[in-house]
Amino acid sequence: MRRPPPLLVALLAGLCLAAATPPWGFWILAFAGVALLDHVLDDPALRPVQRLGRAWIVWAALLFPTLLWMRDLTLPGYVIASGVFAGFLATATLLAPRGPARLLALPGAIILLEWVRWRWPFGGVPLSNLAVGQVAGPLAPVLRIGGALLLVGITLAAGFALAAAWKRRWSAAAVLAAVVALTFGMALVAPDGEPTGERLEVAVVQGGGPQGTRAATTEPGIVLERHLAASAELDPDRDLDLLVWPEDVVDVVRLRGSVAETQLQELAREADATFVAGVIEDEGDDAFRNWAVAYDPSGEEVDRYEKVERVPFGEWVPLRSLLDPIAGDVLPRRDALIGQTPAVVDTPAGPLGVSISWEIFFGERGRDAIGSGGQVLLNPTNGASYEGTQVQTQQVANSRMRAIETGRWVLQAAPTGFSAVVTPDGDVLQRTGVSERAILYDTVELRDGETLYVRWGDLPALALAVLSLAAGWLADRRGWLRPPAGPSPDHR
């Protein structure tokens, strides 16, 4: 039987990886995609450039569909970023041996390159990775130990174990399966945070409205009006402790002394609850600040947190002096300033961790929030400028990951969707629809204590990467994983 062309198999491998990520979410296909990645590399006669090219097709088939949301920021940037990131991840094949020992080394190489991609360039883009789909699968508890990076590594190990077993490389299959089983077992008994015994009655408000909008083309104040109207429907019979609004509901030159501040204060008093709202303040003609502002039940402002992690080409423009003459009005005219305070607001409802919008994609921001004392994690966000639901579904998946990593409840509040309530185990108890006006009511626990991820961050994943690479190259040098004597099933 004629074998399918390797480039077609590489394309299928990448599409399997893409189908495993939200909004599709067929998480089990990730293991098939990883196994097929190994299959297209399983030819010792391949030159380095051929290995690189086949791997590029795999990663491009993952990234081009799943980063499609970037076109709403910059179409050229979307094409360049998808292609460059695919090439970057493809270089993992050059860090691993060509022979069967690559099964042991490739997980480590990919972990290290993902660690870099999530941080560089321009602050990194930690989206469309193998972990985001696996939060819905059985390996999700691994997040408590080493976060999304470790879950990427364990997903790769499981996929390569499948590939090794198919080709009867039993030693490699056994080692990789043992790593997966041991890590999963540790995750089941790892610290998970503990309830303090206090509970909050919470309300998450979504004002609704159309998607695909921009501030420059939206009626001034309309988003605030929608959220005030939605909040006017709060159930007066509920004894609320916490009211949460999305990011960027209020856009003013200065909040203090403004009409908007008076409206926020009145709402806090009417709800008789701690109230957290998203506020944008001007900082001259070319800069702004992105705050989560907290009020106590009397309407007094008690704390603020300013966003640290900014969306490149959305909230700030890298290399602006070079791009302005070319792109002109296509680029945002103002850059967000970088916050300097810990990601927590101290309120009468307790210390609340905050990851504003884009920050929920970065595990380190959740670590900062909970490591600074946060007992619940808030994710006020604004995805109204994006068409469709690709970013929104990935954001809910990342809220689920941050919940498991930190052992905290997560409250996600968006103006047009999705808003959600997520348990510390990553279960979504409630989620709004897109563009609807809605209020989510729930009871959440305040929790303290640290998971291993909050304590150690990416160190477990990076340690696994180093061990993986060392084991792969040692096995290659010693010849421990030689091809089987007989023909493997795919060569018959």
TILOVO-871456 format. One record per residue (C-alpha): residue number from 1; residue in three letters; x, y, z. Coordinates in steps of 0.02 Angstrom, whole numbers, padded with zeros to 5 digits, always signed. Layout:
// TILOVO-871456
R selo keba     px     py     pz
R  NUM  ALA      X      Y      Z
...
// end
This chain:
// TILOVO-871456
R selo keba     px     py     pz
R    1  MET +00000 +00000 +00000
R    2  ARG +00070 +00169 -00050
R    3  ARG +00113 +00282 +00097
R    4  PRO +00036 +00458 +00097
R    5  PRO +00155 +00600 +00054
R    6  PRO +00251 +00660 +00209
R    7  LEU +00199 +00840 +00183
R    8  LEU +00016 +00788 +00184
R    9  VAL +00045 +00692 +00345
R   10  ALA +00130 +00845 +00419
R   11  LEU -00021 +00950 +00373
R   12  LEU -00137 +00822 +00452
R   13  ALA -00030 +00822 +00610
R   14  GLY -00046 +01010 +00629
R   15  LEU -00233 +01008 +00595
R   16  CYS -00255 +00877 +00731
R   17  LEU -00164 +00993 +00852
R   18  ALA -00273 +01139 +00797
R   19  ALA -00433 +01037 +00818
R   20  ALA -00381 +00999 +00997
R   21  THR -00383 +01184 +01044
R   22  PRO -00536 +01293 +01078
R   23  PRO -00657 +01332 +01002
R   24  TRP -00654 +01155 +00929
R   25  GLY -00586 +01070 +01085
R   26  PHE -00562 +00890 +01025
R   27  TRP -00422 +00871 +01153
R   28  ILE -00386 +00688 +01117
R   29  LEU -00328 +00732 +00941
R   30  ALA -00175 +00819 +01013
R   31  PHE -00096 +00649 +01050
R   32  ALA -00126 +00592 +00871
R   33  GLY -00052 +00755 +00807
R   34  VAL +00106 +00733 +00911
R   35  ALA +00123 +00552 +00854
R   36  LEU +00107 +00606 +00672
R   37  LEU +00238 +00741 +00702
R   38  ASP +00359 +00603 +00750
R   39  HIS +00305 +00500 +00600
R   40  VAL +00355 +00634 +00474
R   41  LEU +00524 +00652 +00559
R   42  ASP +00559 +00464 +00563
R   43  ASP +00683 +00456 +00422
R   44  PRO +00869 +00460 +00466
R   45  ALA +00910 +00511 +00286
R   46  LEU +00820 +00678 +00305
R   47  ARG +00933 +00829 +00292
R   48  PRO +00914 +00963 +00428
R   49  VAL +00823 +01079 +00310
R   50  GLN +00698 +00942 +00267
R   51  ARG +00664 +00905 +00450
R   52  LEU +00642 +01090 +00480
R   53  GLY +00523 +01107 +00333
R   54  ARG +00413 +00960 +00385
R   55  ALA +00404 +01022 +00563
R   56  TRP +00362 +01198 +00502
R   57  ILE +00211 +01131 +00409
R   58  VAL +00151 +01043 +00568
R   59  TRP +00164 +01199 +00676
R   60  ALA +00097 +01314 +00539
R   61  ALA -00057 +01203 +00523
R   62  LEU -00084 +01228 +00709
R   63  LEU -00048 +01414 +00719
R   64  PHE -00126 +01487 +00562
R   65  PRO -00303 +01426 +00607
R   66  THR -00290 +01457 +00794
R   67  LEU -00209 +01630 +00785
R   68  LEU -00336 +01692 +00658
R   69  TRP -00402 +01815 +00788
R   70  MET -00243 +01917 +00764
R   71  ARG -00308 +01980 +00597
R   72  ASP -00422 +02095 +00696
R   73  LEU -00267 +02181 +00765
R   74  THR -00156 +02175 +00611
R   75  LEU -00176 +02063 +00458
R   76  PRO +00008 +02073 +00407
R   77  GLY +00056 +02042 +00588
R   78  TYR -00054 +01887 +00594
R   79  VAL +00030 +01812 +00441
R   80  ILE +00205 +01856 +00499
R   81  ALA +00178 +01799 +00678
R   82  SER +00100 +01632 +00628
R   83  GLY +00239 +01595 +00505
R   84  VAL +00380 +01651 +00619
R   85  PHE +00314 +01559 +00772
R   86  ALA +00295 +01402 +00667
R   87  GLY +00476 +01417 +00611
R   88  PHE +00531 +01450 +00787
R   89  LEU +00448 +01292 +00855
R   90  ALA +00511 +01192 +00706
R   91  THR +00690 +01225 +00762
R   92  ALA +00658 +01101 +00903
R   93  THR +00695 +00966 +00775
R   94  LEU +00872 +01033 +00761
R   95  LEU +00898 +01023 +00949
R   96  ALA +00854 +00837 +00955
R   97  PRO +00942 +00685 +00880
R   98  ARG +00886 +00622 +00710
R   99  GLY +00865 +00442 +00764
R  100  PRO +00737 +00359 +00880
R  101  ALA +00810 +00451 +01030
R  102  ARG +00720 +00607 +00968
R  103  LEU +00566 +00532 +01053
R  104  LEU +00648 +00571 +01220
R  105  ALA +00729 +00737 +01172
R  106  LEU +00593 +00826 +01072
R  107  PRO +00476 +00858 +01221
R  108  GLY +00617 +00951 +01308
R  109  ALA +00665 +01050 +01154
R  110  ILE +00486 +01105 +01124
R  111  ILE +00461 +01151 +01308
R  112  LEU +00612 +01267 +01301
R  113  LEU +00557 +01350 +01140
R  114  GLU +00380 +01374 +01205
R  115  TRP +00452 +01452 +01363
R  116  VAL +00539 +01579 +01252
R  117  ARG +00389 +01606 +01135
R  118  TRP +00277 +01645 +01283
R  119  ARG +00395 +01787 +01333
R  120  TRP +00476 +01852 +01174
R  121  PRO +00462 +01952 +01067
R  122  PHE +00356 +02098 +01126
R  123  GLY +00310 +02011 +01289
R  124  GLY +00265 +01846 +01207
R  125  VAL +00108 +01762 +01141
R  126  PRO +00064 +01613 +01252
R  127  LEU -00089 +01564 +01150
R  128  SER -00123 +01417 +01034
R  129  ASN -00015 +01299 +01133
R  130  LEU -00043 +01115 +01172
R  131  ALA -00097 +01150 +01350
R  132  VAL -00248 +01258 +01310
R  133  GLY -00346 +01111 +01240
R  134  GLN -00291 +00987 +01372
R  135  VAL -00374 +01087 +01511
R  136  ALA -00531 +00991 +01459
R  137  GLY -00440 +00824 +01463
R  138  PRO -00382 +00704 +01599
R  139  LEU -00206 +00777 +01613
R  140  ALA -00266 +00948 +01672
R  141  PRO -00217 +00920 +01857
R  142  VAL -00035 +00927 +01800
R  143  LEU -00060 +01116 +01798
R  144  ARG -00050 +01119 +01988
R  145  ILE +00131 +01061 +01981
R  146  GLY +00209 +01156 +01838
R  147  GLY +00077 +01259 +01750
R  148  ALA +00039 +01263 +01565
R  149  LEU +00220 +01234 +01515
R  150  LEU +00227 +01068 +01608
R  151  LEU +00058 +01018 +01533
R  152  VAL +00132 +01051 +01360
R  153  GLY +00277 +00936 +01402
R  154  ILE +00167 +00796 +01470
R  155  THR +00053 +00807 +01318
R  156  LEU +00205 +00788 +01206
R  157  ALA +00269 +00643 +01310
R  158  ALA +00102 +00554 +01295
R  159  GLY +00096 +00581 +01107
R  160  PHE +00274 +00522 +01080
R  161  ALA +00241 +00370 +01191
R  162  LEU +00098 +00327 +01073
R  163  ALA +00215 +00347 +00923
R  164  ALA +00349 +00239 +01005
R  165  ALA +00226 +00101 +01047
R  166  TRP +00158 +00101 +00868
R  167  LYS +00334 +00075 +00802
R  168  ARG +00375 -00055 +00936
R  169  ARG +00508 +00051 +01018
R  170  TRP +00457 -00016 +01185
R  171  SER +00598 +00059 +01288
R  172  ALA +00556 +00236 +01233
R  173  ALA +00369 +00203 +01253
R  174  ALA +00397 +00138 +01430
R  175  VAL +00505 +00286 +01483
R  176  LEU +00384 +00415 +01413
R  177  ALA +00230 +00328 +01484
R  178  ALA +00316 +00318 +01654
R  179  VAL +00350 +00506 +01651
R  180  VAL +00167 +00541 +01609
R  181  ALA +00102 +00422 +01743
R  182  LEU +00220 +00485 +01878
R  183  THR +00182 +00668 +01844
R  184  PHE -00005 +00635 +01839
R  185  GLY +00004 +00539 +02002
R  186  MET +00099 +00680 +02086
R  187  ALA -00031 +00805 +02023
R  188  LEU -00173 +00708 +02106
R  189  VAL -00094 +00725 +02279
R  190  ALA -00013 +00897 +02256
R  191  PRO -00072 +01045 +02362
R  192  ASP -00226 +01127 +02291
R  193  GLY -00260 +01277 +02403
R  194  GLU -00381 +01268 +02550
R  195  PRO -00546 +01353 +02590
R  196  THR -00535 +01486 +02724
R  197  GLY -00713 +01450 +02779
R  198  GLU -00777 +01615 +02710
R  199  ARG -00891 +01627 +02560
R  200  LEU -00938 +01771 +02446
R  201  GLU -01103 +01801 +02361
R  202  VAL -01047 +01870 +02193
R  203  ALA -01125 +01948 +02039
R  204  VAL -01034 +01963 +01872
R  205  VAL -01114 +02090 +01755
R  206  GLN -01106 +02082 +01565
R  207  GLY -01183 +02234 +01480
R  208  GLY -01198 +02156 +01308
R  209  GLY -01188 +02237 +01138
R  210  PRO -01111 +02200 +00967
R  211  GLN -00939 +02126 +00937
R  212  GLY -00807 +02184 +00815
R  213  THR -00812 +02362 +00881
R  214  ARG -00675 +02489 +00914
R  215  ALA -00670 +02632 +01038
R  216  ALA -00643 +02757 +00897
R  217  THR -00804 +02703 +00810
R  218  THR -00911 +02672 +00965
R  219  GLU -01027 +02801 +01038
R  220  PRO -00940 +02879 +01190
R  221  GLY -01008 +02814 +01354
R  222  ILE -01119 +02679 +01276
R  223  VAL -01026 +02536 +01360
R  224  LEU -01044 +02619 +01530
R  225  GLU -01229 +02648 +01498
R  226  ARG -01256 +02466 +01452
R  227  HIS -01174 +02407 +01613
R  228  LEU -01269 +02531 +01720
R  229  ALA -01430 +02470 +01637
R  230  ALA -01385 +02288 +01667
R  231  SER -01336 +02325 +01848
R  232  ALA -01503 +02410 +01877
R  233  GLU -01576 +02234 +01860
R  234  LEU -01477 +02165 +02008
R  235  ASP -01588 +02057 +02117
R  236  PRO -01627 +02164 +02272
R  237  ASP -01661 +02007 +02375
R  238  ARG -01482 +01946 +02356
R  239  ASP -01359 +01992 +02492
R  240  LEU -01209 +02025 +02381
R  241  ASP -01030 +02033 +02443
R  242  LEU -00944 +02066 +02276
R  243  LEU -00996 +02146 +02111
R  244  VAL -00879 +02130 +01961
R  245  TRP -00881 +02230 +01800
R  246  PRO -00772 +02200 +01644
R  247  GLU -00615 +02290 +01588
R  248  ASP -00628 +02462 +01505
R  249  VAL -00810 +02497 +01546
R  250  VAL -00765 +02676 +01597
R  251  ASP -00654 +02780 +01482
R  252  VAL -00616 +02952 +01554
R  253  VAL -00480 +03083 +01561
R  254  ARG -00475 +03067 +01751
R  255  LEU -00589 +02959 +01858
R  256  ARG -00583 +03056 +02021
R  257  GLY -00710 +03196 +02019
R  258  SER -00794 +03135 +01860
R  259  VAL -00977 +03096 +01831
R  260  ALA -00927 +02916 +01799
R  261  GLU -00848 +02903 +01972
R  262  THR -01010 +02965 +02051
R  263  GLN -01108 +02831 +01955
R  264  LEU -00988 +02694 +02012
R  265  GLN -00997 +02751 +02192
R  266  GLU -01187 +02755 +02189
R  267  LEU -01193 +02579 +02118
R  268  ALA -01077 +02514 +02255
R  269  ARG -01192 +02591 +02386
R  270  GLU -01350 +02525 +02304
R  271  ALA -01279 +02350 +02290
R  272  ASP -01206 +02365 +02466
R  273  ALA -01058 +02264 +02405
R  274  THR -00875 +02277 +02360
R  275  PHE -00872 +02332 +02179
R  276  VAL -00729 +02309 +02054
R  277  ALA -00740 +02399 +01887
R  278  GLY -00625 +02421 +01737
R  279  VAL -00569 +02600 +01703
R  280  ILE -00463 +02679 +01567
R  281  GLU -00383 +02848 +01609
R  282  ASP -00294 +02963 +01487
R  283  GLU -00112 +03001 +01519
R  284  GLY -00081 +03137 +01391
R  285  ASP -00111 +03121 +01204
R  286  ASP -00007 +02965 +01177
R  287  ALA -00031 +02857 +01332
R  288  PHE -00164 +02786 +01447
R  289  ARG -00183 +02682 +01605
R  290  ASN -00287 +02524 +01621
R  291  TRP -00352 +02502 +01799
R  292  ALA -00460 +02385 +01900
R  293  VAL -00534 +02502 +02030
R  294  ALA -00611 +02435 +02191
R  295  TYR -00746 +02520 +02296
R  296  ASP -00811 +02470 +02466
R  297  PRO -01000 +02458 +02502
R  298  SER -01002 +02641 +02556
R  299  GLY -00938 +02695 +02385
R  300  GLU -00762 +02741 +02440
R  301  GLU -00619 +02690 +02326
R  302  VAL -00510 +02569 +02424
R  303  ASP -00381 +02506 +02300
R  304  ARG -00323 +02497 +02120
R  305  TYR -00224 +02378 +02012
R  306  GLU -00146 +02436 +01848
R  307  LYS -00123 +02312 +01706
R  308  VAL +00055 +02252 +01679
R  309  GLU +00049 +02136 +01527
R  310  ARG -00005 +02231 +01372
R  311  VAL -00069 +02168 +01204
R  312  PRO +00063 +02203 +01070
R  313  PHE -00011 +02305 +00926
R  314  GLY -00172 +02318 +01026
R  315  GLU -00123 +02413 +01184
R  316  TRP +00051 +02464 +01132
R  317  VAL +00147 +02469 +00969
R  318  PRO +00322 +02394 +00968
R  319  LEU +00444 +02485 +00854
R  320  ARG +00319 +02626 +00834
R  321  SER +00445 +02748 +00761
R  322  LEU +00479 +02625 +00619
R  323  LEU +00298 +02573 +00589
R  324  ASP +00208 +02741 +00602
R  325  PRO +00267 +02804 +00431
R  326  ILE +00208 +02641 +00351
R  327  ALA +00048 +02596 +00445
R  328  GLY -00012 +02769 +00494
R  329  ASP -00189 +02771 +00564
R  330  VAL -00203 +02581 +00566
R  331  LEU -00101 +02576 +00727
R  332  PRO -00172 +02624 +00898
R  333  ARG -00126 +02804 +00931
R  334  ARG -00092 +02778 +01118
R  335  ASP +00012 +02654 +01217
R  336  ALA -00041 +02582 +01385
R  337  LEU +00078 +02618 +01527
R  338  ILE +00145 +02471 +01627
R  339  GLY +00079 +02447 +01804
R  340  GLN +00202 +02432 +01948
R  341  THR +00097 +02360 +02091
R  342  PRO +00060 +02180 +02143
R  343  ALA -00090 +02102 +02055
R  344  VAL -00207 +02110 +02203
R  345  VAL -00333 +02235 +02274
R  346  ASP -00370 +02237 +02461
R  347  THR -00556 +02254 +02491
R  348  PRO -00687 +02221 +02626
R  349  ALA -00729 +02061 +02531
R  350  GLY -00551 +02002 +02553
R  351  PRO -00390 +02015 +02452
R  352  LEU -00438 +01990 +02270
R  353  GLY -00311 +01938 +02140
R  354  VAL -00330 +02024 +01971
R  355  SER -00274 +01973 +01797
R  356  ILE -00341 +02103 +01675
R  357  SER -00392 +02033 +01505
R  358  TRP -00235 +01980 +01408
R  359  GLU -00147 +01943 +01573
R  360  ILE -00252 +01785 +01599
R  361  PHE -00151 +01703 +01460
R  362  PHE +00008 +01722 +01565
R  363  GLY +00026 +01601 +01709
R  364  GLU +00152 +01716 +01792
R  365  ARG +00019 +01850 +01813
R  366  GLY -00094 +01728 +01905
R  367  ARG +00055 +01677 +02012
R  368  ASP +00086 +01858 +02056
R  369  ALA -00097 +01884 +02101
R  370  ILE -00109 +01733 +02215
R  371  GLY +00069 +01745 +02280
R  372  SER +00025 +01922 +02335
R  373  GLY -00118 +01856 +02441
R  374  GLY -00265 +01844 +02320
R  375  GLN -00401 +01728 +02383
R  376  VAL -00506 +01738 +02224
R  377  LEU -00443 +01779 +02049
R  378  LEU -00537 +01908 +01945
R  379  ASN -00520 +01922 +01757
R  380  PRO -00604 +02082 +01698
R  381  THR -00584 +02080 +01510
R  382  ASN -00640 +02161 +01348
R  383  GLY -00646 +02054 +01191
R  384  ALA -00775 +02162 +01103
R  385  SER -00654 +02214 +00966
R  386  TYR -00635 +02034 +00903
R  387  GLU -00753 +01951 +00780
R  388  GLY -00817 +01776 +00820
R  389  THR -00777 +01680 +00977
R  390  GLN -00600 +01614 +00949
R  391  VAL -00514 +01727 +01074
R  392  GLN -00660 +01713 +01195
R  393  THR -00658 +01523 +01201
R  394  GLN -00469 +01520 +01222
R  395  GLN -00487 +01647 +01361
R  396  VAL -00611 +01540 +01456
R  397  ALA -00492 +01393 +01435
R  398  ASN -00351 +01498 +01506
R  399  SER -00460 +01553 +01652
R  400  ARG -00485 +01368 +01685
R  401  MET -00297 +01340 +01680
R  402  ARG -00264 +01484 +01799
R  403  ALA -00395 +01414 +01919
R  404  ILE -00310 +01244 +01926
R  405  GLU -00135 +01319 +01935
R  406  THR -00179 +01431 +02081
R  407  GLY -00313 +01331 +02172
R  408  ARG -00432 +01479 +02165
R  409  TRP -00603 +01521 +02098
R  410  VAL -00595 +01630 +01942
R  411  LEU -00727 +01760 +01896
R  412  GLN -00714 +01816 +01714
R  413  ALA -00812 +01973 +01668
R  414  ALA -00828 +02030 +01487
R  415  PRO -00937 +02166 +01409
R  416  THR -01000 +02059 +01263
R  417  GLY -00946 +01882 +01311
R  418  PHE -00890 +01768 +01376
R  419  SER -00914 +01800 +01562
R  420  ALA -00892 +01646 +01670
R  421  VAL -00879 +01571 +01844
R  422  VAL -00741 +01441 +01860
R  423  THR -00705 +01325 +02008
R  424  PRO -00530 +01288 +02075
R  425  ASP -00539 +01121 +01982
R  426  GLY -00563 +01212 +01818
R  427  ASP -00748 +01174 +01797
R  428  VAL -00854 +01309 +01715
R  429  LEU -01011 +01325 +01821
R  430  GLN -01087 +01466 +01718
R  431  ARG -01048 +01554 +01555
R  432  THR -01140 +01690 +01462
R  433  GLY -01178 +01695 +01278
R  434  VAL -01100 +01818 +01158
R  435  SER -01175 +01993 +01152
R  436  GLU -01310 +01956 +01281
R  437  ARG -01347 +02064 +01432
R  438  ALA -01331 +01952 +01583
R  439  ILE -01289 +01940 +01768
R  440  LEU -01206 +01784 +01837
R  441  TYR -01242 +01751 +02021
R  442  ASP -01144 +01623 +02121
R  443  THR -01066 +01582 +02288
R  444  VAL -00877 +01564 +02289
R  445  GLU -00755 +01513 +02424
R  446  LEU -00611 +01619 +02481
R  447  ARG -00456 +01508 +02476
R  448  ASP -00277 +01521 +02534
R  449  GLY -00123 +01411 +02527
R  450  GLU -00007 +01384 +02380
R  451  THR -00005 +01256 +02241
R  452  LEU +00165 +01195 +02185
R  453  TYR +00148 +01302 +02030
R  454  VAL +00120 +01459 +02133
R  455  ARG +00272 +01411 +02236
R  456  TRP +00390 +01355 +02097
R  457  GLY +00322 +01425 +01934
R  458  ASP +00398 +01350 +01777
R  459  LEU +00545 +01266 +01866
R  460  PRO +00469 +01089 +01859
R  461  ALA +00437 +01108 +01673
R  462  LEU +00610 +01175 +01638
R  463  ALA +00688 +01035 +01741
R  464  LEU +00590 +00909 +01637
R  465  ALA +00652 +00994 +01479
R  466  VAL +00834 +00980 +01531
R  467  LEU +00814 +00797 +01582
R  468  SER +00722 +00760 +01420
R  469  LEU +00859 +00832 +01312
R  470  ALA +00996 +00750 +01412
R  471  ALA +00910 +00579 +01406
R  472  GLY +00881 +00594 +01219
R  473  TRP +01059 +00638 +01175
R  474  LEU +01130 +00508 +01295
R  475  ALA +01018 +00374 +01222
R  476  ASP +01072 +00425 +01047
R  477  ARG +01256 +00419 +01090
R  478  ARG +01242 +00250 +01177
R  479  GLY +01129 +00176 +01044
R  480  TRP +00997 +00125 +01171
R  481  LEU +00848 +00151 +01057
R  482  ARG +00898 +00065 +00897
R  483  PRO +00764 +00031 +00767
R  484  PRO +00679 -00139 +00785
R  485  ALA +00752 -00284 +00687
R  486  GLY +00593 -00318 +00590
R  487  PRO +00489 -00196 +00487
R  488  SER +00380 -00079 +00587
R  489  PRO +00193 -00080 +00551
R  490  ASP +00197 +00077 +00443
R  491  HIS +00333 +00006 +00329
R  492  ARG +00247 -00158 +00287
// end
